[in-house]
Amino acid sequence: MDFVVEPGEGLNGEIILPGDKSISHRAIMCASLASGTSTIKGFLESEDCLATMRSFQELGVDITKEGNFLKIEGKGLYGLRKPEGILDVGNS
């Protein structure tokens, strides 16, 4: 039996992957510590990631959900405020 292998054509397309817990945490942290507006698409809305989001909101970061995106107004390295109480970070 003979097999002939010929080169295929290039792939073209788009794929949407589900959000990732580790990347979602880091995206919130980096965007919060950056100066200016960041937009995150594909944020994983798990309990741990939402706890991270709430913690940064308690530290003064404006985070809003707009459709499938999170809009984060970063405060810069020294712009975070002292929280009023204990931060509940869950298992994050």
PyMOL Python script that loads the backbone (N, CA, C, O; Angstrom):
from pymol import cmd

cmd.read_pdbstr("""\
ATOM      1  N   MET A   1       0.852  -1.163   0.000  1.00  0.00           N
ATOM      2  CA  MET A   1       0.000   0.000   0.000  1.00  0.00           C
ATOM      3  C   MET A   1       0.902   1.231   0.000  1.00  0.00           C
ATOM      4  O   MET A   1       1.838   1.314   0.796  1.00  0.00           O
ATOM      5  N   ASP A   2       0.631   2.170  -0.873  1.00  0.00           N
ATOM      6  CA  ASP A   2       1.395   3.412  -0.964  1.00  0.00           C
ATOM      7  C   ASP A   2       0.546   4.575  -0.465  1.00  0.00           C
ATOM      8  O   ASP A   2      -0.658   4.637  -0.717  1.00  0.00           O
ATOM      9  N   PHE A   3       1.197   5.497   0.250  1.00  0.00           N
ATOM     10  CA  PHE A   3       0.543   6.731   0.704  1.00  0.00           C
ATOM     11  C   PHE A   3       1.275   7.910   0.080  1.00  0.00           C
ATOM     12  O   PHE A   3       2.504   7.927   0.008  1.00  0.00           O
ATOM     13  N   VAL A   4       0.523   8.873  -0.358  1.00  0.00           N
ATOM     14  CA  VAL A   4       1.113  10.088  -0.902  1.00  0.00           C
ATOM     15  C   VAL A   4       0.726  11.237   0.018  1.00  0.00           C
ATOM     16  O   VAL A   4      -0.455  11.486   0.261  1.00  0.00           O
ATOM     17  N   VAL A   5       1.734  11.931   0.524  1.00  0.00           N
ATOM     18  CA  VAL A   5       1.485  13.070   1.402  1.00  0.00           C
ATOM     19  C   VAL A   5       1.785  14.337   0.609  1.00  0.00           C
ATOM     20  O   VAL A   5       2.900  14.540   0.130  1.00  0.00           O
ATOM     21  N   GLU A   6       0.774  15.177   0.484  1.00  0.00           N
ATOM     22  CA  GLU A   6       0.943  16.433  -0.237  1.00  0.00           C
ATOM     23  C   GLU A   6       0.732  17.586   0.733  1.00  0.00           C
ATOM     24  O   GLU A   6      -0.028  17.469   1.694  1.00  0.00           O
ATOM     25  N   PRO A   7       1.411  18.707   0.476  1.00  0.00           N
ATOM     26  CA  PRO A   7       1.238  19.851   1.378  1.00  0.00           C
ATOM     27  C   PRO A   7      -0.199  20.351   1.346  1.00  0.00           C
ATOM     28  O   PRO A   7      -0.852  20.377   0.302  1.00  0.00           O
ATOM     29  N   GLY A   8      -0.664  20.744   2.512  1.00  0.00           N
ATOM     30  CA  GLY A   8      -2.011  21.288   2.610  1.00  0.00           C
ATOM     31  C   GLY A   8      -2.009  22.793   2.403  1.00  0.00           C
ATOM     32  O   GLY A   8      -0.957  23.426   2.307  1.00  0.00           O
ATOM     33  N   GLU A   9      -3.187  23.338   2.338  1.00  0.00           N
ATOM     34  CA  GLU A   9      -3.314  24.787   2.221  1.00  0.00           C
ATOM     35  C   GLU A   9      -3.248  25.396   3.611  1.00  0.00           C
ATOM     36  O   GLU A   9      -3.486  24.712   4.606  1.00  0.00           O
ATOM     37  N   GLY A  10      -2.928  26.670   3.681  1.00  0.00           N
ATOM     38  CA  GLY A  10      -2.853  27.359   4.969  1.00  0.00           C
ATOM     39  C   GLY A  10      -4.216  27.424   5.643  1.00  0.00           C
ATOM     40  O   GLY A  10      -5.254  27.368   4.983  1.00  0.00           O
ATOM     41  N   LEU A  11      -4.198  27.540   6.938  1.00  0.00           N
ATOM     42  CA  LEU A  11      -5.433  27.661   7.706  1.00  0.00           C
ATOM     43  C   LEU A  11      -5.809  29.124   7.850  1.00  0.00           C
ATOM     44  O   LEU A  11      -4.948  29.998   7.952  1.00  0.00           O
ATOM     45  N   ASN A  12      -7.073  29.366   7.856  1.00  0.00           N
ATOM     46  CA  ASN A  12      -7.567  30.722   8.040  1.00  0.00           C
ATOM     47  C   ASN A  12      -8.838  30.630   8.854  1.00  0.00           C
ATOM     48  O   ASN A  12      -9.694  29.792   8.572  1.00  0.00           O
ATOM     49  N   GLY A  13      -8.976  31.476   9.858  1.00  0.00           N
ATOM     50  CA  GLY A  13     -10.195  31.436  10.650  1.00  0.00           C
ATOM     51  C   GLY A  13     -10.019  32.137  11.973  1.00  0.00           C
ATOM     52  O   GLY A  13      -9.032  32.831  12.216  1.00  0.00           O
ATOM     53  N   GLU A  14     -10.992  31.938  12.805  1.00  0.00           N
ATOM     54  CA  GLU A  14     -11.004  32.589  14.104  1.00  0.00           C
ATOM     55  C   GLU A  14     -11.538  31.596  15.118  1.00  0.00           C
ATOM     56  O   GLU A  14     -12.438  30.810  14.822  1.00  0.00           O
ATOM     57  N   ILE A  15     -10.978  31.639  16.310  1.00  0.00           N
ATOM     58  CA  ILE A  15     -11.449  30.756  17.371  1.00  0.00           C
ATOM     59  C   ILE A  15     -11.602  31.579  18.645  1.00  0.00           C
ATOM     60  O   ILE A  15     -10.786  32.453  18.936  1.00  0.00           O
ATOM     61  N   ILE A  16     -12.632  31.295  19.378  1.00  0.00           N
ATOM     62  CA  ILE A  16     -12.859  31.972  20.647  1.00  0.00           C
ATOM     63  C   ILE A  16     -12.678  30.944  21.756  1.00  0.00           C
ATOM     64  O   ILE A  16     -13.378  29.932  21.805  1.00  0.00           O
ATOM     65  N   LEU A  17     -11.736  31.217  22.637  1.00  0.00           N
ATOM     66  CA  LEU A  17     -11.455  30.307  23.742  1.00  0.00           C
ATOM     67  C   LEU A  17     -12.117  30.813  25.013  1.00  0.00           C
ATOM     68  O   LEU A  17     -12.291  32.020  25.182  1.00  0.00           O
ATOM     69  N   PRO A  18     -12.486  29.912  25.903  1.00  0.00           N
ATOM     70  CA  PRO A  18     -13.061  30.364  27.178  1.00  0.00           C
ATOM     71  C   PRO A  18     -12.013  31.087  28.012  1.00  0.00           C
ATOM     72  O   PRO A  18     -10.812  30.883  27.839  1.00  0.00           O
ATOM     73  N   GLY A  19     -12.482  31.921  28.906  1.00  0.00           N
ATOM     74  CA  GLY A  19     -11.570  32.659  29.777  1.00  0.00           C
ATOM     75  C   GLY A  19     -10.732  31.722  30.631  1.00  0.00           C
ATOM     76  O   GLY A  19     -11.146  30.601  30.924  1.00  0.00           O
ATOM     77  N   ASP A  20      -9.572  32.177  31.021  1.00  0.00           N
ATOM     78  CA  ASP A  20      -8.638  31.403  31.821  1.00  0.00           C
ATOM     79  C   ASP A  20      -8.488  32.076  33.182  1.00  0.00           C
ATOM     80  O   ASP A  20      -8.340  33.296  33.264  1.00  0.00           O
ATOM     81  N   LYS A  21      -8.527  31.280  34.244  1.00  0.00           N
ATOM     82  CA  LYS A  21      -8.478  31.820  35.604  1.00  0.00           C
ATOM     83  C   LYS A  21      -7.194  32.601  35.874  1.00  0.00           C
ATOM     84  O   LYS A  21      -7.253  33.737  36.344  1.00  0.00           O
ATOM     85  N   SER A  22      -6.047  32.013  35.588  1.00  0.00           N
ATOM     86  CA  SER A  22      -4.771  32.673  35.876  1.00  0.00           C
ATOM     87  C   SER A  22      -4.616  33.965  35.092  1.00  0.00           C
ATOM     88  O   SER A  22      -4.196  34.982  35.644  1.00  0.00           O
ATOM     89  N   ILE A  23      -4.951  33.930  33.814  1.00  0.00           N
ATOM     90  CA  ILE A  23      -4.825  35.123  32.973  1.00  0.00           C
ATOM     91  C   ILE A  23      -5.824  36.185  33.408  1.00  0.00           C
ATOM     92  O   ILE A  23      -5.502  37.373  33.386  1.00  0.00           O
ATOM     93  N   SER A  24      -7.030  35.783  33.803  1.00  0.00           N
ATOM     94  CA  SER A  24      -8.043  36.752  34.240  1.00  0.00           C
ATOM     95  C   SER A  24      -7.586  37.494  35.493  1.00  0.00           C
ATOM     96  O   SER A  24      -7.763  38.708  35.588  1.00  0.00           O
ATOM     97  N   HIS A  25      -7.000  36.781  36.456  1.00  0.00           N
ATOM     98  CA  HIS A  25      -6.452  37.430  37.655  1.00  0.00           C
ATOM     99  C   HIS A  25      -5.383  38.451  37.265  1.00  0.00           C
ATOM    100  O   HIS A  25      -5.416  39.601  37.702  1.00  0.00           O
ATOM    101  N   ARG A  26      -4.450  38.015  36.447  1.00  0.00           N
ATOM    102  CA  ARG A  26      -3.336  38.884  36.066  1.00  0.00           C
ATOM    103  C   ARG A  26      -3.806  40.089  35.258  1.00  0.00           C
ATOM    104  O   ARG A  26      -3.267  41.187  35.401  1.00  0.00           O
ATOM    105  N   ALA A  27      -4.802  39.885  34.418  1.00  0.00           N
ATOM    106  CA  ALA A  27      -5.331  40.997  33.620  1.00  0.00           C
ATOM    107  C   ALA A  27      -5.919  42.076  34.523  1.00  0.00           C
ATOM    108  O   ALA A  27      -5.687  43.265  34.302  1.00  0.00           O
ATOM    109  N   ILE A  28      -6.688  41.663  35.551  1.00  0.00           N
ATOM    110  CA  ILE A  28      -7.256  42.632  36.498  1.00  0.00           C
ATOM    111  C   ILE A  28      -6.134  43.370  37.230  1.00  0.00           C
ATOM    112  O   ILE A  28      -6.175  44.594  37.357  1.00  0.00           O
ATOM    113  N   MET A  29      -5.139  42.633  37.709  1.00  0.00           N
ATOM    114  CA  MET A  29      -4.043  43.243  38.466  1.00  0.00           C
ATOM    115  C   MET A  29      -3.244  44.225  37.615  1.00  0.00           C
ATOM    116  O   MET A  29      -2.992  45.356  38.030  1.00  0.00           O
ATOM    117  N   CYS A  30      -2.851  43.790  36.435  1.00  0.00           N
ATOM    118  CA  CYS A  30      -2.033  44.651  35.569  1.00  0.00           C
ATOM    119  C   CYS A  30      -2.802  45.889  35.129  1.00  0.00           C
ATOM    120  O   CYS A  30      -2.260  46.995  35.138  1.00  0.00           O
ATOM    121  N   ALA A  31      -4.065  45.709  34.743  1.00  0.00           N
ATOM    122  CA  ALA A  31      -4.870  46.851  34.297  1.00  0.00           C
ATOM    123  C   ALA A  31      -5.115  47.825  35.443  1.00  0.00           C
ATOM    124  O   ALA A  31      -5.153  49.036  35.225  1.00  0.00           O
ATOM    125  N   SER A  32      -5.281  47.316  36.653  1.00  0.00           N
ATOM    126  CA  SER A  32      -5.526  48.175  37.817  1.00  0.00           C
ATOM    127  C   SER A  32      -4.298  49.002  38.175  1.00  0.00           C
ATOM    128  O   SER A  32      -4.422  50.140  38.628  1.00  0.00           O
ATOM    129  N   LEU A  33      -3.117  48.434  37.973  1.00  0.00           N
ATOM    130  CA  LEU A  33      -1.872  49.129  38.306  1.00  0.00           C
ATOM    131  C   LEU A  33      -1.346  49.987  37.160  1.00  0.00           C
ATOM    132  O   LEU A  33      -0.415  50.773  37.340  1.00  0.00           O
ATOM    133  N   ALA A  34      -1.946  49.832  35.979  1.00  0.00           N
ATOM    134  CA  ALA A  34      -1.570  50.677  34.839  1.00  0.00           C
ATOM    135  C   ALA A  34      -2.257  52.027  34.977  1.00  0.00           C
ATOM    136  O   ALA A  34      -3.228  52.162  35.721  1.00  0.00           O
ATOM    137  N   SER A  35      -1.760  53.008  34.271  1.00  0.00           N
ATOM    138  CA  SER A  35      -2.416  54.314  34.235  1.00  0.00           C
ATOM    139  C   SER A  35      -3.284  54.378  32.987  1.00  0.00           C
ATOM    140  O   SER A  35      -2.807  54.118  31.882  1.00  0.00           O
ATOM    141  N   GLY A  36      -4.550  54.721  33.157  1.00  0.00           N
ATOM    142  CA  GLY A  36      -5.441  54.849  32.012  1.00  0.00           C
ATOM    143  C   GLY A  36      -6.414  53.699  31.891  1.00  0.00           C
ATOM    144  O   GLY A  36      -6.546  52.867  32.788  1.00  0.00           O
ATOM    145  N   THR A  37      -7.096  53.674  30.749  1.00  0.00           N
ATOM    146  CA  THR A  37      -8.175  52.717  30.513  1.00  0.00           C
ATOM    147  C   THR A  37      -7.657  51.453  29.842  1.00  0.00           C
ATOM    148  O   THR A  37      -6.895  51.519  28.878  1.00  0.00           O
ATOM    149  N   SER A  38      -8.075  50.305  30.357  1.00  0.00           N
ATOM    150  CA  SER A  38      -7.788  49.006  29.743  1.00  0.00           C
ATOM    151  C   SER A  38      -9.109  48.305  29.484  1.00  0.00           C
ATOM    152  O   SER A  38     -10.063  48.457  30.247  1.00  0.00           O
ATOM    153  N   THR A  39      -9.159  47.539  28.408  1.00  0.00           N
ATOM    154  CA  THR A  39     -10.342  46.752  28.072  1.00  0.00           C
ATOM    155  C   THR A  39      -9.931  45.288  28.029  1.00  0.00           C
ATOM    156  O   THR A  39      -8.953  44.928  27.374  1.00  0.00           O
ATOM    157  N   ILE A  40     -10.677  44.453  28.725  1.00  0.00           N
ATOM    158  CA  ILE A  40     -10.379  43.021  28.784  1.00  0.00           C
ATOM    159  C   ILE A  40     -11.547  42.263  28.177  1.00  0.00           C
ATOM    160  O   ILE A  40     -12.699  42.464  28.560  1.00  0.00           O
ATOM    161  N   LYS A  41     -11.240  41.396  27.234  1.00  0.00           N
ATOM    162  CA  LYS A  41     -12.255  40.539  26.623  1.00  0.00           C
ATOM    163  C   LYS A  41     -11.938  39.099  27.008  1.00  0.00           C
ATOM    164  O   LYS A  41     -10.774  38.700  27.002  1.00  0.00           O
ATOM    165  N   GLY A  42     -12.950  38.324  27.339  1.00  0.00           N
ATOM    166  CA  GLY A  42     -12.743  36.919  27.677  1.00  0.00           C
ATOM    167  C   GLY A  42     -12.457  36.681  29.147  1.00  0.00           C
ATOM    168  O   GLY A  42     -11.913  35.638  29.512  1.00  0.00           O
ATOM    169  N   PHE A  43     -12.815  37.636  29.997  1.00  0.00           N
ATOM    170  CA  PHE A  43     -12.608  37.494  31.439  1.00  0.00           C
ATOM    171  C   PHE A  43     -13.427  36.319  31.963  1.00  0.00           C
ATOM    172  O   PHE A  43     -14.618  36.211  31.670  1.00  0.00           O
ATOM    173  N   LEU A  44     -12.795  35.443  32.734  1.00  0.00           N
ATOM    174  CA  LEU A  44     -13.486  34.298  33.323  1.00  0.00           C
ATOM    175  C   LEU A  44     -14.208  34.750  34.587  1.00  0.00           C
ATOM    176  O   LEU A  44     -13.574  35.176  35.553  1.00  0.00           O
ATOM    177  N   GLU A  45     -15.517  34.659  34.579  1.00  0.00           N
ATOM    178  CA  GLU A  45     -16.311  35.119  35.725  1.00  0.00           C
ATOM    179  C   GLU A  45     -16.479  34.015  36.767  1.00  0.00           C
ATOM    180  O   GLU A  45     -17.602  33.653  37.121  1.00  0.00           O
ATOM    181  N   SER A  46     -15.367  33.487  37.253  1.00  0.00           N
ATOM    182  CA  SER A  46     -15.410  32.499  38.335  1.00  0.00           C
ATOM    183  C   SER A  46     -15.435  33.248  39.663  1.00  0.00           C
ATOM    184  O   SER A  46     -15.158  34.447  39.707  1.00  0.00           O
ATOM    185  N   GLU A  47     -15.765  32.549  40.737  1.00  0.00           N
ATOM    186  CA  GLU A  47     -15.819  33.191  42.056  1.00  0.00           C
ATOM    187  C   GLU A  47     -14.477  33.814  42.435  1.00  0.00           C
ATOM    188  O   GLU A  47     -14.435  34.923  42.967  1.00  0.00           O
ATOM    189  N   ASP A  48     -13.383  33.105  42.164  1.00  0.00           N
ATOM    190  CA  ASP A  48     -12.055  33.626  42.506  1.00  0.00           C
ATOM    191  C   ASP A  48     -11.723  34.886  41.718  1.00  0.00           C
ATOM    192  O   ASP A  48     -11.215  35.856  42.280  1.00  0.00           O
ATOM    193  N   CYS A  49     -12.007  34.873  40.426  1.00  0.00           N
ATOM    194  CA  CYS A  49     -11.711  36.040  39.589  1.00  0.00           C
ATOM    195  C   CYS A  49     -12.593  37.219  39.973  1.00  0.00           C
ATOM    196  O   CYS A  49     -12.138  38.363  39.964  1.00  0.00           O
ATOM    197  N   LEU A  50     -13.844  36.953  40.308  1.00  0.00           N
ATOM    198  CA  LEU A  50     -14.736  38.027  40.749  1.00  0.00           C
ATOM    199  C   LEU A  50     -14.280  38.594  42.094  1.00  0.00           C
ATOM    200  O   LEU A  50     -14.438  39.789  42.346  1.00  0.00           O
ATOM    201  N   ALA A  51     -13.714  37.747  42.958  1.00  0.00           N
ATOM    202  CA  ALA A  51     -13.171  38.230  44.239  1.00  0.00           C
ATOM    203  C   ALA A  51     -11.989  39.165  43.999  1.00  0.00           C
ATOM    204  O   ALA A  51     -11.851  40.179  44.684  1.00  0.00           O
ATOM    205  N   THR A  52     -11.143  38.833  43.038  1.00  0.00           N
ATOM    206  CA  THR A  52     -10.031  39.716  42.685  1.00  0.00           C
ATOM    207  C   THR A  52     -10.562  41.049  42.175  1.00  0.00           C
ATOM    208  O   THR A  52     -10.055  42.108  42.545  1.00  0.00           O
ATOM    209  N   MET A  53     -11.580  40.995  41.327  1.00  0.00           N
ATOM    210  CA  MET A  53     -12.177  42.213  40.787  1.00  0.00           C
ATOM    211  C   MET A  53     -12.761  43.083  41.904  1.00  0.00           C
ATOM    212  O   MET A  53     -12.529  44.292  41.933  1.00  0.00           O
ATOM    213  N   ARG A  54     -13.513  42.477  42.815  1.00  0.00           N
ATOM    214  CA  ARG A  54     -14.107  43.234  43.932  1.00  0.00           C
ATOM    215  C   ARG A  54     -13.026  43.837  44.829  1.00  0.00           C
ATOM    216  O   ARG A  54     -13.182  44.955  45.320  1.00  0.00           O
ATOM    217  N   SER A  55     -11.944  43.112  45.043  1.00  0.00           N
ATOM    218  CA  SER A  55     -10.853  43.619  45.884  1.00  0.00           C
ATOM    219  C   SER A  55     -10.237  44.874  45.279  1.00  0.00           C
ATOM    220  O   SER A  55      -9.974  45.843  45.990  1.00  0.00           O
ATOM    221  N   PHE A  56     -10.009  44.861  43.984  1.00  0.00           N
ATOM    222  CA  PHE A  56      -9.443  46.050  43.346  1.00  0.00           C
ATOM    223  C   PHE A  56     -10.450  47.196  43.304  1.00  0.00           C
ATOM    224  O   PHE A  56     -10.061  48.363  43.345  1.00  0.00           O
ATOM    225  N   GLN A  57     -11.732  46.875  43.224  1.00  0.00           N
ATOM    226  CA  GLN A  57     -12.742  47.934  43.329  1.00  0.00           C
ATOM    227  C   GLN A  57     -12.697  48.569  44.715  1.00  0.00           C
ATOM    228  O   GLN A  57     -12.839  49.785  44.847  1.00  0.00           O
ATOM    229  N   GLU A  58     -12.498  47.750  45.752  1.00  0.00           N
ATOM    230  CA  GLU A  58     -12.367  48.274  47.114  1.00  0.00           C
ATOM    231  C   GLU A  58     -11.123  49.147  47.272  1.00  0.00           C
ATOM    232  O   GLU A  58     -11.067  50.010  48.147  1.00  0.00           O
ATOM    233  N   LEU A  59     -10.134  48.915  46.423  1.00  0.00           N
ATOM    234  CA  LEU A  59      -8.907  49.708  46.454  1.00  0.00           C
ATOM    235  C   LEU A  59      -9.022  50.964  45.583  1.00  0.00           C
ATOM    236  O   LEU A  59      -8.043  51.685  45.390  1.00  0.00           O
ATOM    237  N   GLY A  60     -10.222  51.216  45.062  1.00  0.00           N
ATOM    238  CA  GLY A  60     -10.472  52.451  44.327  1.00  0.00           C
ATOM    239  C   GLY A  60     -10.437  52.359  42.820  1.00  0.00           C
ATOM    240  O   GLY A  60     -10.536  53.381  42.141  1.00  0.00           O
ATOM    241  N   VAL A  61     -10.299  51.170  42.280  1.00  0.00           N
ATOM    242  CA  VAL A  61     -10.241  51.007  40.827  1.00  0.00           C
ATOM    243  C   VAL A  61     -11.665  50.932  40.271  1.00  0.00           C
ATOM    244  O   VAL A  61     -12.499  50.179  40.773  1.00  0.00           O
ATOM    245  N   ASP A  62     -11.927  51.725  39.227  1.00  0.00           N
ATOM    246  CA  ASP A  62     -13.234  51.690  38.567  1.00  0.00           C
ATOM    247  C   ASP A  62     -13.238  50.556  37.556  1.00  0.00           C
ATOM    248  O   ASP A  62     -12.484  50.577  36.583  1.00  0.00           O
ATOM    249  N   ILE A  63     -14.099  49.557  37.792  1.00  0.00           N
ATOM    250  CA  ILE A  63     -14.217  48.413  36.891  1.00  0.00           C
ATOM    251  C   ILE A  63     -15.686  48.269  36.532  1.00  0.00           C
ATOM    252  O   ILE A  63     -16.537  48.129  37.411  1.00  0.00           O
ATOM    253  N   THR A  64     -15.983  48.305  35.235  1.00  0.00           N
ATOM    254  CA  THR A  64     -17.359  48.143  34.771  1.00  0.00           C
ATOM    255  C   THR A  64     -17.412  47.067  33.703  1.00  0.00           C
ATOM    256  O   THR A  64     -16.459  46.865  32.951  1.00  0.00           O
ATOM    257  N   LYS A  65     -18.547  46.381  33.652  1.00  0.00           N
ATOM    258  CA  LYS A  65     -18.767  45.371  32.624  1.00  0.00           C
ATOM    259  C   LYS A  65     -19.591  46.009  31.519  1.00  0.00           C
ATOM    260  O   LYS A  65     -20.654  46.575  31.772  1.00  0.00           O
ATOM    261  N   GLU A  66     -19.099  45.914  30.305  1.00  0.00           N
ATOM    262  CA  GLU A  66     -19.794  46.445  29.141  1.00  0.00           C
ATOM    263  C   GLU A  66     -19.909  45.328  28.116  1.00  0.00           C
ATOM    264  O   GLU A  66     -18.984  45.091  27.339  1.00  0.00           O
ATOM    265  N   GLY A  67     -21.049  44.640  28.118  1.00  0.00           N
ATOM    266  CA  GLY A  67     -21.213  43.497  27.218  1.00  0.00           C
ATOM    267  C   GLY A  67     -20.269  42.380  27.609  1.00  0.00           C
ATOM    268  O   GLY A  67     -20.286  41.918  28.750  1.00  0.00           O
ATOM    269  N   ASN A  68     -19.445  41.941  26.666  1.00  0.00           N
ATOM    270  CA  ASN A  68     -18.474  40.867  26.918  1.00  0.00           C
ATOM    271  C   ASN A  68     -17.117  41.399  27.374  1.00  0.00           C
ATOM    272  O   ASN A  68     -16.145  40.646  27.450  1.00  0.00           O
ATOM    273  N   PHE A  69     -17.052  42.680  27.675  1.00  0.00           N
ATOM    274  CA  PHE A  69     -15.786  43.313  28.024  1.00  0.00           C
ATOM    275  C   PHE A  69     -15.803  43.831  29.455  1.00  0.00           C
ATOM    276  O   PHE A  69     -16.861  44.140  30.004  1.00  0.00           O
ATOM    277  N   LEU A  70     -14.626  43.922  30.047  1.00  0.00           N
ATOM    278  CA  LEU A  70     -14.436  44.660  31.293  1.00  0.00           C
ATOM    279  C   LEU A  70     -13.673  45.925  30.942  1.00  0.00           C
ATOM    280  O   LEU A  70     -12.681  45.876  30.214  1.00  0.00           O
ATOM    281  N   LYS A  71     -14.125  47.038  31.451  1.00  0.00           N
ATOM    282  CA  LYS A  71     -13.425  48.309  31.271  1.00  0.00           C
ATOM    283  C   LYS A  71     -12.833  48.676  32.626  1.00  0.00           C
ATOM    284  O   LYS A  71     -13.554  48.775  33.620  1.00  0.00           O
ATOM    285  N   ILE A  72     -11.528  48.876  32.662  1.00  0.00           N
ATOM    286  CA  ILE A  72     -10.819  49.145  33.911  1.00  0.00           C
ATOM    287  C   ILE A  72     -10.081  50.470  33.792  1.00  0.00           C
ATOM    288  O   ILE A  72      -9.283  50.678  32.879  1.00  0.00           O
ATOM    289  N   GLU A  73     -10.365  51.357  34.734  1.00  0.00           N
ATOM    290  CA  GLU A  73      -9.660  52.638  34.804  1.00  0.00           C
ATOM    291  C   GLU A  73      -8.521  52.476  35.805  1.00  0.00           C
ATOM    292  O   GLU A  73      -8.719  52.600  37.014  1.00  0.00           O
ATOM    293  N   GLY A  74      -7.331  52.198  35.288  1.00  0.00           N
ATOM    294  CA  GLY A  74      -6.171  51.948  36.134  1.00  0.00           C
ATOM    295  C   GLY A  74      -5.756  53.174  36.930  1.00  0.00           C
ATOM    296  O   GLY A  74      -5.892  54.305  36.464  1.00  0.00           O
ATOM    297  N   LYS A  75      -5.253  52.942  38.122  1.00  0.00           N
ATOM    298  CA  LYS A  75      -4.862  54.020  39.036  1.00  0.00           C
ATOM    299  C   LYS A  75      -3.362  54.283  39.061  1.00  0.00           C
ATOM    300  O   LYS A  75      -2.916  55.228  39.712  1.00  0.00           O
ATOM    301  N   GLY A  76      -2.586  53.477  38.377  1.00  0.00           N
ATOM    302  CA  GLY A  76      -1.135  53.644  38.424  1.00  0.00           C
ATOM    303  C   GLY A  76      -0.563  52.984  39.675  1.00  0.00           C
ATOM    304  O   GLY A  76      -1.306  52.518  40.539  1.00  0.00           O
ATOM    305  N   LEU A  77       0.749  52.950  39.758  1.00  0.00           N
ATOM    306  CA  LEU A  77       1.413  52.257  40.867  1.00  0.00           C
ATOM    307  C   LEU A  77       1.082  52.821  42.237  1.00  0.00           C
ATOM    308  O   LEU A  77       1.030  52.076  43.215  1.00  0.00           O
ATOM    309  N   TYR A  78       0.857  54.128  42.324  1.00  0.00           N
ATOM    310  CA  TYR A  78       0.657  54.745  43.635  1.00  0.00           C
ATOM    311  C   TYR A  78      -0.744  55.320  43.813  1.00  0.00           C
ATOM    312  O   TYR A  78      -0.969  56.123  44.719  1.00  0.00           O
ATOM    313  N   GLY A  79      -1.691  54.920  42.962  1.00  0.00           N
ATOM    314  CA  GLY A  79      -3.023  55.505  43.009  1.00  0.00           C
ATOM    315  C   GLY A  79      -4.065  54.710  43.772  1.00  0.00           C
ATOM    316  O   GLY A  79      -5.202  55.162  43.905  1.00  0.00           O
ATOM    317  N   LEU A  80      -3.709  53.544  44.273  1.00  0.00           N
ATOM    318  CA  LEU A  80      -4.688  52.744  45.011  1.00  0.00           C
ATOM    319  C   LEU A  80      -4.949  53.372  46.373  1.00  0.00           C
ATOM    320  O   LEU A  80      -4.060  53.973  46.977  1.00  0.00           O
ATOM    321  N   ARG A  81      -6.184  53.224  46.846  1.00  0.00           N
ATOM    322  CA  ARG A  81      -6.512  53.781  48.163  1.00  0.00           C
ATOM    323  C   ARG A  81      -6.563  52.653  49.196  1.00  0.00           C
ATOM    324  O   ARG A  81      -6.664  51.476  48.850  1.00  0.00           O
ATOM    325  N   LYS A  82      -6.493  53.035  50.444  1.00  0.00           N
ATOM    326  CA  LYS A  82      -6.606  52.080  51.543  1.00  0.00           C
ATOM    327  C   LYS A  82      -8.057  51.601  51.610  1.00  0.00           C
ATOM    328  O   LYS A  82      -8.975  52.421  51.584  1.00  0.00           O
ATOM    329  N   PRO A  83      -8.277  50.283  51.696  1.00  0.00           N
ATOM    330  CA  PRO A  83      -9.656  49.793  51.783  1.00  0.00           C
ATOM    331  C   PRO A  83     -10.283  50.151  53.126  1.00  0.00           C
ATOM    332  O   PRO A  83      -9.585  50.333  54.124  1.00  0.00           O
ATOM    333  N   GLU A  84     -11.603  50.250  53.132  1.00  0.00           N
ATOM    334  CA  GLU A  84     -12.319  50.584  54.369  1.00  0.00           C
ATOM    335  C   GLU A  84     -12.340  49.419  55.351  1.00  0.00           C
ATOM    336  O   GLU A  84     -12.439  49.625  56.561  1.00  0.00           O
ATOM    337  N   GLY A  85     -12.250  48.219  54.841  1.00  0.00           N
ATOM    338  CA  GLY A  85     -12.282  47.037  55.702  1.00  0.00           C
ATOM    339  C   GLY A  85     -11.305  45.991  55.190  1.00  0.00           C
ATOM    340  O   GLY A  85     -10.396  46.289  54.415  1.00  0.00           O
ATOM    341  N   ILE A  86     -11.510  44.776  55.635  1.00  0.00           N
ATOM    342  CA  ILE A  86     -10.672  43.657  55.215  1.00  0.00           C
ATOM    343  C   ILE A  86     -11.096  43.225  53.819  1.00  0.00           C
ATOM    344  O   ILE A  86     -12.288  43.094  53.541  1.00  0.00           O
ATOM    345  N   LEU A  87     -10.123  43.003  52.942  1.00  0.00           N
ATOM    346  CA  LEU A  87     -10.419  42.537  51.592  1.00  0.00           C
ATOM    347  C   LEU A  87     -10.717  41.041  51.625  1.00  0.00           C
ATOM    348  O   LEU A  87      -9.944  40.261  52.180  1.00  0.00           O
ATOM    349  N   ASP A  88     -11.830  40.651  51.034  1.00  0.00           N
ATOM    350  CA  ASP A  88     -12.181  39.233  50.920  1.00  0.00           C
ATOM    351  C   ASP A  88     -11.744  38.768  49.540  1.00  0.00           C
ATOM    352  O   ASP A  88     -12.451  38.976  48.555  1.00  0.00           O
ATOM    353  N   VAL A  89     -10.584  38.140  49.472  1.00  0.00           N
ATOM    354  CA  VAL A  89     -10.048  37.706  48.188  1.00  0.00           C
ATOM    355  C   VAL A  89     -10.422  36.260  47.859  1.00  0.00           C
ATOM    356  O   VAL A  89      -9.949  35.714  46.862  1.00  0.00           O
ATOM    357  N   GLY A  90     -11.251  35.644  48.672  1.00  0.00           N
ATOM    358  CA  GLY A  90     -11.664  34.270  48.410  1.00  0.00           C
ATOM    359  C   GLY A  90     -10.454  33.362  48.316  1.00  0.00           C
ATOM    360  O   GLY A  90      -9.578  33.392  49.181  1.00  0.00           O
ATOM    361  N   ASN A  91     -10.405  32.557  47.272  1.00  0.00           N
ATOM    362  CA  ASN A  91      -9.260  31.669  47.037  1.00  0.00           C
ATOM    363  C   ASN A  91      -8.326  32.231  45.979  1.00  0.00           C
ATOM    364  O   ASN A  91      -7.468  31.523  45.452  1.00  0.00           O
ATOM    365  N   SER A  92      -8.502  33.516  45.674  1.00  0.00           N
ATOM    366  CA  SER A  92      -7.708  34.074  44.574  1.00  0.00           C
ATOM    367  C   SER A  92      -6.307  34.264  44.980  1.00  0.00           C
ATOM    368  O   SER A  92      -5.490  34.725  44.182  1.00  0.00           O
TER     369      SER A  92
END
""", "prot")
cmd.dss("prot")
cmd.show_as("cartoon", "prot")
cmd.util.cbc("prot")
cmd.orient("prot")
